[in-house]
């Protein structure tokens, strides 16, 4: 289990489900994302996520960019 406050650097697929965005991680599992901007052009594409874990599966994203 990763501790809350840990810096997250992951690669995976950005998915949108309902009104939320998630990173489907290459290593398995997923993170729900708190985003400061909505990257609609990256949905269903491989991305690199940088952020901070703020909940058990919730990441405050500092950046989402193409992988």
C-alpha positions as a Python dict, from the first residue, in 0.01 Angstrom:
ca = {
    (1, 'X'): (0, 0, 0),
    (2, 'X'): (133, 341, -97),
    (3, 'X'): (114, 609, 173),
    (4, 'X'): (-101, 919, 128),
    (5, 'X'): (119, 1213, 31),
    (6, 'X'): (342, 998, -190),
    (7, 'X'): (449, 1146, -523),
    (8, 'X'): (302, 940, -809),
    (9, 'X'): (464, 893, -1149),
    (10, 'X'): (272, 641, -1359),
    (11, 'X'): (204, 550, -1719),
    (12, 'X'): (-130, 414, -1831),
    (13, 'X'): (-447, 490, -2024),
    (14, 'X'): (-664, 791, -1940),
    (15, 'X'): (-1029, 689, -1924),
    (16, 'X'): (-1347, 881, -1856),
    (17, 'X'): (-1631, 715, -1670),
    (18, 'X'): (-1935, 926, -1595),
    (19, 'X'): (-1809, 1263, -1480),
    (20, 'X'): (-1476, 1133, -1350),
    (21, 'X'): (-1135, 1063, -1504),
    (22, 'X'): (-921, 763, -1419),
    (23, 'X'): (-575, 637, -1500),
    (24, 'X'): (-588, 267, -1592),
    (25, 'X'): (-237, 179, -1476),
    (26, 'X'): (-3, -34, -1687),
    (27, 'X'): (94, -222, -1368),
    (28, 'X'): (-271, -299, -1287),
    (29, 'X'): (-543, -116, -1100),
    (30, 'X'): (-657, 238, -1148),
    (31, 'X'): (-640, 581, -989),
    (32, 'X'): (-922, 833, -985),
    (33, 'X'): (-784, 1172, -1081),
    (34, 'X'): (-841, 1522, -946),
    (35, 'X'): (-759, 1733, -1252),
    (36, 'X'): (-690, 2106, -1274),
    (37, 'X'): (-776, 2104, -1644),
    (38, 'X'): (-979, 1859, -1848),
    (39, 'X'): (-759, 1676, -2104),
    (40, 'X'): (-1037, 1560, -2338),
    (41, 'X'): (-788, 1517, -2623),
    (42, 'X'): (-603, 1250, -2421),
    (43, 'X'): (-901, 1029, -2328),
    (44, 'X'): (-844, 664, -2426),
    (45, 'X'): (-476, 735, -2500),
    (46, 'X'): (-157, 638, -2318),
    (47, 'X'): (-47, 913, -2082),
    (48, 'X'): (215, 991, -1822),
    (49, 'X'): (73, 1107, -1488),
    (50, 'X'): (255, 1308, -1223),
    (51, 'X'): (73, 1389, -902),
    (52, 'X'): (27, 1329, -531),
    (53, 'X'): (-172, 1048, -369),
    (54, 'X'): (-446, 1214, -161),
    (55, 'X'): (-668, 910, -93),
    (56, 'X'): (-645, 533, -117),
    (57, 'X'): (-695, 543, -498),
    (58, 'X'): (-722, 919, -557),
    (59, 'X'): (-444, 1128, -714),
    (60, 'X'): (-429, 1506, -733),
    (61, 'X'): (-276, 1538, -1080),
    (62, 'X'): (-9, 1802, -1138),
    (63, 'X'): (34, 1693, -1497),
    (64, 'X'): (-107, 1457, -1756),
    (65, 'X'): (77, 1437, -2087),
    (66, 'X'): (107, 1194, -2379),
    (67, 'X'): (334, 900, -2294),
}
